Amino acid sequence: MVKFPEASARMYRNIFVCRKCKKKMKSTARKINLKLLICRGCGAKVFRPVRKAKT
Ligand SMILES: [Zn+2]
């Protein structure tokens, strides 16, 4: 299996994680900025990109 950075960037770019309940949500950065994305788990509007999800 070949891994290349472009593919993982494509996979993770549009996925965000709820800061409260850590649920993953598929969205766009634009929706995050406009706070249009609401967590299905807890209703929070604060998200972070999934790439920092090491903690
Ligand atoms: Zn949540």
mmCIF file of the protein (N, C-alpha, C, O) and its ligand, coordinates in Angstrom:
data_MODEL
# 
_entry.id   MODEL 
# 
loop_
_entity.id 
_entity.type 
_entity.pdbx_number_of_molecules 
1 polymer     1 
2 non-polymer 1 
# 
_entity_poly.entity_id                      1 
_entity_poly.type                           'polypeptide(L)' 
_entity_poly.nstd_linkage                   no 
_entity_poly.nstd_monomer                   no 
_entity_poly.pdbx_seq_one_letter_code       MVKFPEASARMYRNIFVCRKCKKKMKSTARKINLKLLICRGCGAKVFRPVRKAKT 
_entity_poly.pdbx_seq_one_letter_code_can   MVKFPEASARMYRNIFVCRKCKKKMKSTARKINLKLLICRGCGAKVFRPVRKAKT 
_entity_poly.pdbx_strand_id                 A 
# 
loop_
_entity_poly_seq.entity_id 
_entity_poly_seq.num 
_entity_poly_seq.mon_id 
_entity_poly_seq.hetero 
1 1  MET n 
1 2  VAL n 
1 3  LYS n 
1 4  PHE n 
1 5  PRO n 
1 6  GLU n 
1 7  ALA n 
1 8  SER n 
1 9  ALA n 
1 10 ARG n 
1 11 MET n 
1 12 TYR n 
1 13 ARG n 
1 14 ASN n 
1 15 ILE n 
1 16 PHE n 
1 17 VAL n 
1 18 CYS n 
1 19 ARG n 
1 20 LYS n 
1 21 CYS n 
1 22 LYS n 
1 23 LYS n 
1 24 LYS n 
1 25 MET n 
1 26 LYS n 
1 27 SER n 
1 28 THR n 
1 29 ALA n 
1 30 ARG n 
1 31 LYS n 
1 32 ILE n 
1 33 ASN n 
1 34 LEU n 
1 35 LYS n 
1 36 LEU n 
1 37 LEU n 
1 38 ILE n 
1 39 CYS n 
1 40 ARG n 
1 41 GLY n 
1 42 CYS n 
1 43 GLY n 
1 44 ALA n 
1 45 LYS n 
1 46 VAL n 
1 47 PHE n 
1 48 ARG n 
1 49 PRO n 
1 50 VAL n 
1 51 ARG n 
1 52 LYS n 
1 53 ALA n 
1 54 LYS n 
1 55 THR n 
# 
loop_
_struct_asym.id 
_struct_asym.entity_id 
A 1 
B 2 
# 
loop_
_chem_comp.id 
_chem_comp.type 
_chem_comp.mon_nstd_flag 
ALA 'L-peptide linking' y 
ARG 'L-peptide linking' y 
ASN 'L-peptide linking' y 
CYS 'L-peptide linking' y 
GLU 'L-peptide linking' y 
GLY 'peptide linking'   y 
ILE 'L-peptide linking' y 
LEU 'L-peptide linking' y 
LYS 'L-peptide linking' y 
MET 'L-peptide linking' y 
PHE 'L-peptide linking' y 
PRO 'L-peptide linking' y 
SER 'L-peptide linking' y 
THR 'L-peptide linking' y 
TYR 'L-peptide linking' y 
VAL 'L-peptide linking' y 
ZN  non-polymer         . 
# 
_pdbx_entity_nonpoly.entity_id   2 
_pdbx_entity_nonpoly.name        ? 
_pdbx_entity_nonpoly.comp_id     ZN 
# 
_pdbx_nonpoly_scheme.asym_id         B 
_pdbx_nonpoly_scheme.entity_id       2 
_pdbx_nonpoly_scheme.mon_id          ZN 
_pdbx_nonpoly_scheme.ndb_seq_num     1 
_pdbx_nonpoly_scheme.pdb_seq_num     101 
_pdbx_nonpoly_scheme.auth_seq_num    101 
_pdbx_nonpoly_scheme.pdb_mon_id      ZN 
_pdbx_nonpoly_scheme.auth_mon_id     ZN 
_pdbx_nonpoly_scheme.pdb_strand_id   A 
_pdbx_nonpoly_scheme.pdb_ins_code    . 
# 
loop_
_atom_site.group_PDB 
_atom_site.id 
_atom_site.type_symbol 
_atom_site.label_atom_id 
_atom_site.label_alt_id 
_atom_site.label_comp_id 
_atom_site.label_asym_id 
_atom_site.label_entity_id 
_atom_site.label_seq_id 
_atom_site.pdbx_PDB_ins_code 
_atom_site.Cartn_x 
_atom_site.Cartn_y 
_atom_site.Cartn_z 
_atom_site.occupancy 
_atom_site.B_iso_or_equiv 
_atom_site.pdbx_formal_charge 
_atom_site.auth_seq_id 
_atom_site.auth_comp_id 
_atom_site.auth_asym_id 
_atom_site.auth_atom_id 
_atom_site.pdbx_PDB_model_num 
ATOM   1   N  N  . MET A 1 1  ? 0.840   -1.195 0.000  1.00 0.00 ? 1   MET A N  1 
ATOM   2   C  CA . MET A 1 1  ? 0.000   0.000  0.000  1.00 0.00 ? 1   MET A CA 1 
ATOM   3   C  C  . MET A 1 1  ? 0.880   1.252  0.000  1.00 0.00 ? 1   MET A C  1 
ATOM   4   O  O  . MET A 1 1  ? 1.788   1.393  0.819  1.00 0.00 ? 1   MET A O  1 
ATOM   5   N  N  . VAL A 1 2  ? 0.599   2.122  -0.905 1.00 0.00 ? 2   VAL A N  1 
ATOM   6   C  CA . VAL A 1 2  ? 1.414   3.334  -1.014 1.00 0.00 ? 2   VAL A CA 1 
ATOM   7   C  C  . VAL A 1 2  ? 0.723   4.475  -0.275 1.00 0.00 ? 2   VAL A C  1 
ATOM   8   O  O  . VAL A 1 2  ? -0.461  4.746  -0.473 1.00 0.00 ? 2   VAL A O  1 
ATOM   9   N  N  . LYS A 1 3  ? 1.482   5.118  0.561  1.00 0.00 ? 3   LYS A N  1 
ATOM   10  C  CA . LYS A 1 3  ? 0.940   6.278  1.255  1.00 0.00 ? 3   LYS A CA 1 
ATOM   11  C  C  . LYS A 1 3  ? 1.630   7.531  0.720  1.00 0.00 ? 3   LYS A C  1 
ATOM   12  O  O  . LYS A 1 3  ? 2.849   7.563  0.551  1.00 0.00 ? 3   LYS A O  1 
ATOM   13  N  N  . PHE A 1 4  ? 0.858   8.518  0.470  1.00 0.00 ? 4   PHE A N  1 
ATOM   14  C  CA . PHE A 1 4  ? 1.462   9.790  0.096  1.00 0.00 ? 4   PHE A CA 1 
ATOM   15  C  C  . PHE A 1 4  ? 0.696   10.940 0.734  1.00 0.00 ? 4   PHE A C  1 
ATOM   16  O  O  . PHE A 1 4  ? -0.517  10.853 0.928  1.00 0.00 ? 4   PHE A O  1 
ATOM   17  N  N  . PRO A 1 5  ? 1.393   12.000 1.053  1.00 0.00 ? 5   PRO A N  1 
ATOM   18  C  CA . PRO A 1 5  ? 0.814   13.076 1.891  1.00 0.00 ? 5   PRO A CA 1 
ATOM   19  C  C  . PRO A 1 5  ? -0.428  13.692 1.275  1.00 0.00 ? 5   PRO A C  1 
ATOM   20  O  O  . PRO A 1 5  ? -1.336  14.104 1.998  1.00 0.00 ? 5   PRO A O  1 
ATOM   21  N  N  . GLU A 1 6  ? -0.482  13.762 -0.013 1.00 0.00 ? 6   GLU A N  1 
ATOM   22  C  CA . GLU A 1 6  ? -1.640  14.378 -0.642 1.00 0.00 ? 6   GLU A CA 1 
ATOM   23  C  C  . GLU A 1 6  ? -2.927  13.617 -0.298 1.00 0.00 ? 6   GLU A C  1 
ATOM   24  O  O  . GLU A 1 6  ? -3.970  14.215 -0.036 1.00 0.00 ? 6   GLU A O  1 
ATOM   25  N  N  . ALA A 1 7  ? -2.827  12.337 -0.305 1.00 0.00 ? 7   ALA A N  1 
ATOM   26  C  CA . ALA A 1 7  ? -4.008  11.523 -0.038 1.00 0.00 ? 7   ALA A CA 1 
ATOM   27  C  C  . ALA A 1 7  ? -4.488  11.728 1.392  1.00 0.00 ? 7   ALA A C  1 
ATOM   28  O  O  . ALA A 1 7  ? -5.688  11.872 1.623  1.00 0.00 ? 7   ALA A O  1 
ATOM   29  N  N  . SER A 1 8  ? -3.585  11.743 2.342  1.00 0.00 ? 8   SER A N  1 
ATOM   30  C  CA . SER A 1 8  ? -4.015  11.914 3.728  1.00 0.00 ? 8   SER A CA 1 
ATOM   31  C  C  . SER A 1 8  ? -4.541  13.321 3.945  1.00 0.00 ? 8   SER A C  1 
ATOM   32  O  O  . SER A 1 8  ? -5.461  13.529 4.736  1.00 0.00 ? 8   SER A O  1 
ATOM   33  N  N  . ALA A 1 9  ? -3.964  14.286 3.248  1.00 0.00 ? 9   ALA A N  1 
ATOM   34  C  CA . ALA A 1 9  ? -4.472  15.657 3.368  1.00 0.00 ? 9   ALA A CA 1 
ATOM   35  C  C  . ALA A 1 9  ? -5.905  15.712 2.867  1.00 0.00 ? 9   ALA A C  1 
ATOM   36  O  O  . ALA A 1 9  ? -6.757  16.383 3.449  1.00 0.00 ? 9   ALA A O  1 
ATOM   37  N  N  . ARG A 1 10 ? -6.154  15.004 1.792  1.00 0.00 ? 10  ARG A N  1 
ATOM   38  C  CA . ARG A 1 10 ? -7.505  14.992 1.244  1.00 0.00 ? 10  ARG A CA 1 
ATOM   39  C  C  . ARG A 1 10 ? -8.461  14.294 2.205  1.00 0.00 ? 10  ARG A C  1 
ATOM   40  O  O  . ARG A 1 10 ? -9.625  14.674 2.329  1.00 0.00 ? 10  ARG A O  1 
ATOM   41  N  N  . MET A 1 11 ? -7.963  13.290 2.867  1.00 0.00 ? 11  MET A N  1 
ATOM   42  C  CA . MET A 1 11 ? -8.813  12.535 3.779  1.00 0.00 ? 11  MET A CA 1 
ATOM   43  C  C  . MET A 1 11 ? -9.161  13.328 5.027  1.00 0.00 ? 11  MET A C  1 
ATOM   44  O  O  . MET A 1 11 ? -10.265 13.211 5.558  1.00 0.00 ? 11  MET A O  1 
ATOM   45  N  N  . TYR A 1 12 ? -8.227  14.126 5.490  1.00 0.00 ? 12  TYR A N  1 
ATOM   46  C  CA . TYR A 1 12 ? -8.442  14.774 6.778  1.00 0.00 ? 12  TYR A CA 1 
ATOM   47  C  C  . TYR A 1 12 ? -8.874  16.225 6.688  1.00 0.00 ? 12  TYR A C  1 
ATOM   48  O  O  . TYR A 1 12 ? -9.319  16.817 7.672  1.00 0.00 ? 12  TYR A O  1 
ATOM   49  N  N  . ARG A 1 13 ? -8.740  16.784 5.514  1.00 0.00 ? 13  ARG A N  1 
ATOM   50  C  CA . ARG A 1 13 ? -8.964  18.221 5.425  1.00 0.00 ? 13  ARG A CA 1 
ATOM   51  C  C  . ARG A 1 13 ? -10.385 18.605 5.812  1.00 0.00 ? 13  ARG A C  1 
ATOM   52  O  O  . ARG A 1 13 ? -10.605 19.632 6.453  1.00 0.00 ? 13  ARG A O  1 
ATOM   53  N  N  . ASN A 1 14 ? -11.332 17.792 5.427  1.00 0.00 ? 14  ASN A N  1 
ATOM   54  C  CA . ASN A 1 14 ? -12.728 18.181 5.651  1.00 0.00 ? 14  ASN A CA 1 
ATOM   55  C  C  . ASN A 1 14 ? -13.345 17.478 6.846  1.00 0.00 ? 14  ASN A C  1 
ATOM   56  O  O  . ASN A 1 14 ? -14.566 17.368 6.959  1.00 0.00 ? 14  ASN A O  1 
ATOM   57  N  N  . ILE A 1 15 ? -12.507 17.015 7.714  1.00 0.00 ? 15  ILE A N  1 
ATOM   58  C  CA . ILE A 1 15 ? -13.035 16.369 8.909  1.00 0.00 ? 15  ILE A CA 1 
ATOM   59  C  C  . ILE A 1 15 ? -12.621 17.172 10.135 1.00 0.00 ? 15  ILE A C  1 
ATOM   60  O  O  . ILE A 1 15 ? -11.452 17.527 10.292 1.00 0.00 ? 15  ILE A O  1 
ATOM   61  N  N  . PHE A 1 16 ? -13.561 17.448 10.976 1.00 0.00 ? 16  PHE A N  1 
ATOM   62  C  CA . PHE A 1 16 ? -13.294 18.216 12.172 1.00 0.00 ? 16  PHE A CA 1 
ATOM   63  C  C  . PHE A 1 16 ? -13.790 17.459 13.397 1.00 0.00 ? 16  PHE A C  1 
ATOM   64  O  O  . PHE A 1 16 ? -14.678 16.610 13.319 1.00 0.00 ? 16  PHE A O  1 
ATOM   65  N  N  . VAL A 1 17 ? -13.184 17.797 14.529 1.00 0.00 ? 17  VAL A N  1 
ATOM   66  C  CA . VAL A 1 17 ? -13.517 17.080 15.753 1.00 0.00 ? 17  VAL A CA 1 
ATOM   67  C  C  . VAL A 1 17 ? -14.124 18.052 16.754 1.00 0.00 ? 17  VAL A C  1 
ATOM   68  O  O  . VAL A 1 17 ? -13.587 19.134 16.991 1.00 0.00 ? 17  VAL A O  1 
ATOM   69  N  N  . CYS A 1 18 ? -15.219 17.663 17.324 1.00 0.00 ? 18  CYS A N  1 
ATOM   70  C  CA . CYS A 1 18 ? -15.859 18.489 18.350 1.00 0.00 ? 18  CYS A CA 1 
ATOM   71  C  C  . CYS A 1 18 ? -14.929 18.632 19.551 1.00 0.00 ? 18  CYS A C  1 
ATOM   72  O  O  . CYS A 1 18 ? -14.346 17.652 20.014 1.00 0.00 ? 18  CYS A O  1 
ATOM   73  N  N  . ARG A 1 19 ? -14.797 19.838 20.043 1.00 0.00 ? 19  ARG A N  1 
ATOM   74  C  CA . ARG A 1 19 ? -13.913 20.067 21.185 1.00 0.00 ? 19  ARG A CA 1 
ATOM   75  C  C  . ARG A 1 19 ? -14.527 19.564 22.489 1.00 0.00 ? 19  ARG A C  1 
ATOM   76  O  O  . ARG A 1 19 ? -13.813 19.334 23.465 1.00 0.00 ? 19  ARG A O  1 
ATOM   77  N  N  . LYS A 1 20 ? -15.799 19.400 22.505 1.00 0.00 ? 20  LYS A N  1 
ATOM   78  C  CA . LYS A 1 20 ? -16.443 18.972 23.746 1.00 0.00 ? 20  LYS A CA 1 
ATOM   79  C  C  . LYS A 1 20 ? -16.515 17.458 23.857 1.00 0.00 ? 20  LYS A C  1 
ATOM   80  O  O  . LYS A 1 20 ? -16.083 16.874 24.851 1.00 0.00 ? 20  LYS A O  1 
ATOM   81  N  N  . CYS A 1 21 ? -17.067 16.829 22.820 1.00 0.00 ? 21  CYS A N  1 
ATOM   82  C  CA . CYS A 1 21 ? -17.290 15.387 22.950 1.00 0.00 ? 21  CYS A CA 1 
ATOM   83  C  C  . CYS A 1 21 ? -16.423 14.588 21.985 1.00 0.00 ? 21  CYS A C  1 
ATOM   84  O  O  . CYS A 1 21 ? -16.497 13.360 21.941 1.00 0.00 ? 21  CYS A O  1 
ATOM   85  N  N  . LYS A 1 22 ? -15.594 15.302 21.205 1.00 0.00 ? 22  LYS A N  1 
ATOM   86  C  CA . LYS A 1 22 ? -14.615 14.652 20.330 1.00 0.00 ? 22  LYS A CA 1 
ATOM   87  C  C  . LYS A 1 22 ? -15.252 13.803 19.238 1.00 0.00 ? 22  LYS A C  1 
ATOM   88  O  O  . LYS A 1 22 ? -14.647 12.865 18.719 1.00 0.00 ? 22  LYS A O  1 
ATOM   89  N  N  . LYS A 1 23 ? -16.450 14.146 18.915 1.00 0.00 ? 23  LYS A N  1 
ATOM   90  C  CA . LYS A 1 23 ? -17.084 13.453 17.803 1.00 0.00 ? 23  LYS A CA 1 
ATOM   91  C  C  . LYS A 1 23 ? -16.548 14.003 16.494 1.00 0.00 ? 23  LYS A C  1 
ATOM   92  O  O  . LYS A 1 23 ? -16.368 15.211 16.341 1.00 0.00 ? 23  LYS A O  1 
ATOM   93  N  N  . LYS A 1 24 ? -16.297 13.114 15.559 1.00 0.00 ? 24  LYS A N  1 
ATOM   94  C  CA . LYS A 1 24 ? -15.788 13.557 14.263 1.00 0.00 ? 24  LYS A CA 1 
ATOM   95  C  C  . LYS A 1 24 ? -16.942 13.945 13.360 1.00 0.00 ? 24  LYS A C  1 
ATOM   96  O  O  . LYS A 1 24 ? -17.952 13.247 13.268 1.00 0.00 ? 24  LYS A O  1 
ATOM   97  N  N  . MET A 1 25 ? -16.765 15.072 12.699 1.00 0.00 ? 25  MET A N  1 
ATOM   98  C  CA . MET A 1 25 ? -17.799 15.557 11.796 1.00 0.00 ? 25  MET A CA 1 
ATOM   99  C  C  . MET A 1 25 ? -17.165 15.900 10.465 1.00 0.00 ? 25  MET A C  1 
ATOM   100 O  O  . MET A 1 25 ? -16.085 16.488 10.407 1.00 0.00 ? 25  MET A O  1 
ATOM   101 N  N  . LYS A 1 26 ? -17.837 15.533 9.418  1.00 0.00 ? 26  LYS A N  1 
ATOM   102 C  CA . LYS A 1 26 ? -17.344 15.876 8.090  1.00 0.00 ? 26  LYS A CA 1 
ATOM   103 C  C  . LYS A 1 26 ? -17.915 17.225 7.704  1.00 0.00 ? 26  LYS A C  1 
ATOM   104 O  O  . LYS A 1 26 ? -19.130 17.419 7.708  1.00 0.00 ? 26  LYS A O  1 
ATOM   105 N  N  . SER A 1 27 ? -17.043 18.148 7.373  1.00 0.00 ? 27  SER A N  1 
ATOM   106 C  CA . SER A 1 27 ? -17.508 19.473 7.007  1.00 0.00 ? 27  SER A CA 1 
ATOM   107 C  C  . SER A 1 27 ? -16.426 20.197 6.227  1.00 0.00 ? 27  SER A C  1 
ATOM   108 O  O  . SER A 1 27 ? -15.383 19.626 5.908  1.00 0.00 ? 27  SER A O  1 
ATOM   109 N  N  . THR A 1 28 ? -16.685 21.451 5.928  1.00 0.00 ? 28  THR A N  1 
ATOM   110 C  CA . THR A 1 28 ? -15.688 22.262 5.251  1.00 0.00 ? 28  THR A CA 1 
ATOM   111 C  C  . THR A 1 28 ? -15.216 23.359 6.195  1.00 0.00 ? 28  THR A C  1 
ATOM   112 O  O  . THR A 1 28 ? -15.903 23.714 7.153  1.00 0.00 ? 28  THR A O  1 
ATOM   113 N  N  . ALA A 1 29 ? -14.030 23.889 5.905  1.00 0.00 ? 29  ALA A N  1 
ATOM   114 C  CA . ALA A 1 29 ? -13.477 24.942 6.754  1.00 0.00 ? 29  ALA A CA 1 
ATOM   115 C  C  . ALA A 1 29 ? -14.392 26.157 6.763  1.00 0.00 ? 29  ALA A C  1 
ATOM   116 O  O  . ALA A 1 29 ? -14.480 26.875 7.759  1.00 0.00 ? 29  ALA A O  1 
ATOM   117 N  N  . ARG A 1 30 ? -15.069 26.379 5.650  1.00 0.00 ? 30  ARG A N  1 
ATOM   118 C  CA . ARG A 1 30 ? -15.965 27.524 5.551  1.00 0.00 ? 30  ARG A CA 1 
ATOM   119 C  C  . ARG A 1 30 ? -17.118 27.398 6.549  1.00 0.00 ? 30  ARG A C  1 
ATOM   120 O  O  . ARG A 1 30 ? -17.496 28.367 7.207  1.00 0.00 ? 30  ARG A O  1 
ATOM   121 N  N  . LYS A 1 31 ? -17.659 26.207 6.645  1.00 0.00 ? 31  LYS A N  1 
ATOM   122 C  CA . LYS A 1 31 ? -18.761 26.006 7.584  1.00 0.00 ? 31  LYS A CA 1 
ATOM   123 C  C  . LYS A 1 31 ? -18.295 26.159 9.025  1.00 0.00 ? 31  LYS A C  1 
ATOM   124 O  O  . LYS A 1 31 ? -19.047 26.623 9.882  1.00 0.00 ? 31  LYS A O  1 
ATOM   125 N  N  . ILE A 1 32 ? -17.084 25.777 9.282  1.00 0.00 ? 32  ILE A N  1 
ATOM   126 C  CA . ILE A 1 32 ? -16.539 25.940 10.624 1.00 0.00 ? 32  ILE A CA 1 
ATOM   127 C  C  . ILE A 1 32 ? -16.406 27.421 10.954 1.00 0.00 ? 32  ILE A C  1 
ATOM   128 O  O  . ILE A 1 32 ? -16.772 27.872 12.039 1.00 0.00 ? 32  ILE A O  1 
ATOM   129 N  N  . ASN A 1 33 ? -15.874 28.164 9.989  1.00 0.00 ? 33  ASN A N  1 
ATOM   130 C  CA . ASN A 1 33 ? -15.662 29.592 10.222 1.00 0.00 ? 33  ASN A CA 1 
ATOM   131 C  C  . ASN A 1 33 ? -16.976 30.331 10.448 1.00 0.00 ? 33  ASN A C  1 
ATOM   132 O  O  . ASN A 1 33 ? -17.048 31.246 11.267 1.00 0.00 ? 33  ASN A O  1 
ATOM   133 N  N  . LEU A 1 34 ? -17.990 29.939 9.734  1.00 0.00 ? 34  LEU A N  1 
ATOM   134 C  CA . LEU A 1 34 ? -19.283 30.602 9.852  1.00 0.00 ? 34  LEU A CA 1 
ATOM   135 C  C  . LEU A 1 34 ? -20.125 29.991 10.972 1.00 0.00 ? 34  LEU A C  1 
ATOM   136 O  O  . LEU A 1 34 ? -21.255 30.416 11.211 1.00 0.00 ? 34  LEU A O  1 
ATOM   137 N  N  . LYS A 1 35 ? -19.574 29.005 11.646 1.00 0.00 ? 35  LYS A N  1 
ATOM   138 C  CA . LYS A 1 35 ? -20.257 28.326 12.751 1.00 0.00 ? 35  LYS A CA 1 
ATOM   139 C  C  . LYS A 1 35 ? -21.590 27.725 12.296 1.00 0.00 ? 35  LYS A C  1 
ATOM   140 O  O  . LYS A 1 35 ? -22.592 27.765 13.009 1.00 0.00 ? 35  LYS A O  1 
ATOM   141 N  N  . LEU A 1 36 ? -21.563 27.179 11.109 1.00 0.00 ? 36  LEU A N  1 
ATOM   142 C  CA . LEU A 1 36 ? -22.764 26.528 10.596 1.00 0.00 ? 36  LEU A CA 1 
ATOM   143 C  C  . LEU A 1 36 ? -22.806 25.065 11.007 1.00 0.00 ? 36  LEU A C  1 
ATOM   144 O  O  . LEU A 1 36 ? -23.841 24.405 10.911 1.00 0.00 ? 36  LEU A O  1 
ATOM   145 N  N  . LEU A 1 37 ? -21.683 24.581 11.459 1.00 0.00 ? 37  LEU A N  1 
ATOM   146 C  CA . LEU A 1 37 ? -21.636 23.177 11.829 1.00 0.00 ? 37  LEU A CA 1 
ATOM   147 C  C  . LEU A 1 37 ? -21.943 23.018 13.310 1.00 0.00 ? 37  LEU A C  1 
ATOM   148 O  O  . LEU A 1 37 ? -21.318 23.639 14.169 1.00 0.00 ? 37  LEU A O  1 
ATOM   149 N  N  . ILE A 1 38 ? -22.903 22.188 13.572 1.00 0.00 ? 38  ILE A N  1 
ATOM   150 C  CA . ILE A 1 38 ? -23.282 21.939 14.958 1.00 0.00 ? 38  ILE A CA 1 
ATOM   151 C  C  . ILE A 1 38 ? -23.090 20.459 15.247 1.00 0.00 ? 38  ILE A C  1 
ATOM   152 O  O  . ILE A 1 38 ? -23.529 19.601 14.480 1.00 0.00 ? 38  ILE A O  1 
ATOM   153 N  N  . CYS A 1 39 ? -22.442 20.177 16.339 1.00 0.00 ? 39  CYS A N  1 
ATOM   154 C  CA . CYS A 1 39 ? -22.148 18.802 16.690 1.00 0.00 ? 39  CYS A CA 1 
ATOM   155 C  C  . CYS A 1 39 ? -23.433 18.007 16.900 1.00 0.00 ? 39  CYS A C  1 
ATOM   156 O  O  . CYS A 1 39 ? -24.365 18.455 17.567 1.00 0.00 ? 39  CYS A O  1 
ATOM   157 N  N  . ARG A 1 40 ? -23.450 16.825 16.314 1.00 0.00 ? 40  ARG A N  1 
ATOM   158 C  CA . ARG A 1 40 ? -24.639 15.978 16.473 1.00 0.00 ? 40  ARG A CA 1 
ATOM   159 C  C  . ARG A 1 40 ? -24.683 15.329 17.851 1.00 0.00 ? 40  ARG A C  1 
ATOM   160 O  O  . ARG A 1 40 ? -25.735 14.907 18.331 1.00 0.00 ? 40  ARG A O  1 
ATOM   161 N  N  . GLY A 1 41 ? -23.515 15.262 18.467 1.00 0.00 ? 41  GLY A N  1 
ATOM   162 C  CA . GLY A 1 41 ? -23.456 14.592 19.763 1.00 0.00 ? 41  GLY A CA 1 
ATOM   163 C  C  . GLY A 1 41 ? -23.888 15.498 20.899 1.00 0.00 ? 41  GLY A C  1 
ATOM   164 O  O  . GLY A 1 41 ? -24.697 15.107 21.741 1.00 0.00 ? 41  GLY A O  1 
ATOM   165 N  N  . CYS A 1 42 ? -23.344 16.725 20.924 1.00 0.00 ? 42  CYS A N  1 
ATOM   166 C  CA . CYS A 1 42 ? -23.574 17.577 22.085 1.00 0.00 ? 42  CYS A CA 1 
ATOM   167 C  C  . CYS A 1 42 ? -24.074 18.959 21.718 1.00 0.00 ? 42  CYS A C  1 
ATOM   168 O  O  . CYS A 1 42 ? -24.394 19.742 22.612 1.00 0.00 ? 42  CYS A O  1 
ATOM   169 N  N  . GLY A 1 43 ? -24.153 19.288 20.442 1.00 0.00 ? 43  GLY A N  1 
ATOM   170 C  CA . GLY A 1 43 ? -24.695 20.571 20.036 1.00 0.00 ? 43  GLY A CA 1 
ATOM   171 C  C  . GLY A 1 43 ? -23.705 21.716 20.084 1.00 0.00 ? 43  GLY A C  1 
ATOM   172 O  O  . GLY A 1 43 ? -24.083 22.872 19.897 1.00 0.00 ? 43  GLY A O  1 
ATOM   173 N  N  . ALA A 1 44 ? -22.436 21.407 20.334 1.00 0.00 ? 44  ALA A N  1 
ATOM   174 C  CA . ALA A 1 44 ? -21.426 22.463 20.389 1.00 0.00 ? 44  ALA A CA 1 
ATOM   175 C  C  . ALA A 1 44 ? -21.092 22.963 18.999 1.00 0.00 ? 44  ALA A C  1 
ATOM   176 O  O  . ALA A 1 44 ? -21.323 22.287 17.996 1.00 0.00 ? 44  ALA A O  1 
ATOM   177 N  N  . LYS A 1 45 ? -20.534 24.185 18.967 1.00 0.00 ? 45  LYS A N  1 
ATOM   178 C  CA . LYS A 1 45 ? -20.148 24.751 17.672 1.00 0.00 ? 45  LYS A CA 1 
ATOM   179 C  C  . LYS A 1 45 ? -18.641 24.931 17.588 1.00 0.00 ? 45  LYS A C  1 
ATOM   180 O  O  . LYS A 1 45 ? -18.150 25.575 16.660 1.00 0.00 ? 45  LYS A O  1 
ATOM   181 N  N  . VAL A 1 46 ? -17.912 24.385 18.521 1.00 0.00 ? 46  VAL A N  1 
ATOM   182 C  CA . VAL A 1 46 ? -16.460 24.534 18.500 1.00 0.00 ? 46  VAL A CA 1 
ATOM   183 C  C  . VAL A 1 46 ? -15.824 23.250 17.988 1.00 0.00 ? 46  VAL A C  1 
ATOM   184 O  O  . VAL A 1 46 ? -16.040 22.161 18.520 1.00 0.00 ? 46  VAL A O  1 
ATOM   185 N  N  . PHE A 1 47 ? -15.046 23.416 16.955 1.00 0.00 ? 47  PHE A N  1 
ATOM   186 C  CA . PHE A 1 47 ? -14.401 22.271 16.338 1.00 0.00 ? 47  PHE A CA 1 
ATOM   187 C  C  . PHE A 1 47 ? -12.939 22.575 16.089 1.00 0.00 ? 47  PHE A C  1 
ATOM   188 O  O  . PHE A 1 47 ? -12.526 23.733 16.023 1.00 0.00 ? 47  PHE A O  1 
ATOM   189 N  N  . ARG A 1 48 ? -12.176 21.523 15.954 1.00 0.00 ? 48  ARG A N  1 
ATOM   190 C  CA . ARG A 1 48 ? -10.784 21.676 15.540 1.00 0.00 ? 48  ARG A CA 1 
ATOM   191 C  C  . ARG A 1 48 ? -10.528 20.683 14.423 1.00 0.00 ? 48  ARG A C  1 
ATOM   192 O  O  . ARG A 1 48 ? -11.249 19.696 14.280 1.00 0.00 ? 48  ARG A O  1 
ATOM   193 N  N  . PRO A 1 49 ? -9.495  20.948 13.630 1.00 0.00 ? 49  PRO A N  1 
ATOM   194 C  CA . PRO A 1 49 ? -9.150  20.001 12.571 1.00 0.00 ? 49  PRO A CA 1 
ATOM   195 C  C  . PRO A 1 49 ? -8.713  18.677 13.159 1.00 0.00 ? 49  PRO A C  1 
ATOM   196 O  O  . PRO A 1 49 ? -8.162  18.625 14.259 1.00 0.00 ? 49  PRO A O  1 
ATOM   197 N  N  . VAL A 1 50 ? -8.957  17.623 12.433 1.00 0.00 ? 50  VAL A N  1 
ATOM   198 C  CA . VAL A 1 50 ? -8.681  16.287 12.956 1.00 0.00 ? 50  VAL A CA 1 
ATOM   199 C  C  . VAL A 1 50 ? -7.184  15.982 12.998 1.00 0.00 ? 50  VAL A C  1 
ATOM   200 O  O  . VAL A 1 50 ? -6.765  15.034 13.661 1.00 0.00 ? 50  VAL A O  1 
ATOM   201 N  N  . ARG A 1 51 ? -6.398  16.756 12.315 1.00 0.00 ? 51  ARG A N  1 
ATOM   202 C  CA . ARG A 1 51 ? -4.968  16.456 12.213 1.00 0.00 ? 51  ARG A CA 1 
ATOM   203 C  C  . ARG A 1 51 ? -4.249  16.626 13.539 1.00 0.00 ? 51  ARG A C  1 
ATOM   204 O  O  . ARG A 1 51 ? -3.223  15.989 13.778 1.00 0.00 ? 51  ARG A O  1 
ATOM   205 N  N  . LYS A 1 52 ? -4.783  17.485 14.406 1.00 0.00 ? 52  LYS A N  1 
ATOM   206 C  CA . LYS A 1 52 ? -4.161  17.686 15.710 1.00 0.00 ? 52  LYS A CA 1 
ATOM   207 C  C  . LYS A 1 52 ? -4.677  16.661 16.718 1.00 0.00 ? 52  LYS A C  1 
ATOM   208 O  O  . LYS A 1 52 ? -4.511  16.838 17.925 1.00 0.00 ? 52  LYS A O  1 
ATOM   209 N  N  . ALA A 1 53 ? -5.285  15.620 16.239 1.00 0.00 ? 53  ALA A N  1 
ATOM   210 C  CA . ALA A 1 53 ? -6.016  14.705 17.117 1.00 0.00 ? 53  ALA A CA 1 
ATOM   211 C  C  . ALA A 1 53 ? -5.121  13.716 17.846 1.00 0.00 ? 53  ALA A C  1 
ATOM   212 O  O  . ALA A 1 53 ? -5.557  12.602 18.135 1.00 0.00 ? 53  ALA A O  1 
ATOM   213 N  N  . LYS A 1 54 ? -3.889  14.087 18.150 1.00 0.00 ? 54  LYS A N  1 
ATOM   214 C  CA . LYS A 1 54 ? -2.991  13.108 18.785 1.00 0.00 ? 54  LYS A CA 1 
ATOM   215 C  C  . LYS A 1 54 ? -3.221  12.977 20.275 1.00 0.00 ? 54  LYS A C  1 
ATOM   216 O  O  . LYS A 1 54 ? -2.883  11.949 20.863 1.00 0.00 ? 54  LYS A O  1 
ATOM   217 N  N  . THR A 1 55 ? -3.785  13.990 20.894 1.00 0.00 ? 55  THR A N  1 
ATOM   218 C  CA . THR A 1 55 ? -3.978  13.922 22.340 1.00 0.00 ? 55  THR A CA 1 
ATOM   219 C  C  . THR A 1 55 ? -5.173  13.068 22.709 1.00 0.00 ? 55  THR A C  1 
ATOM   220 O  O  . THR A 1 55 ? -5.476  12.907 23.891 1.00 0.00 ? 55  THR A O  1 
HETATM 221 ZN ZN . ZN  B 2 .  ? -19.832 17.428 20.492 1.00 0.00 2 101 ZN  A ZN 1 
# 
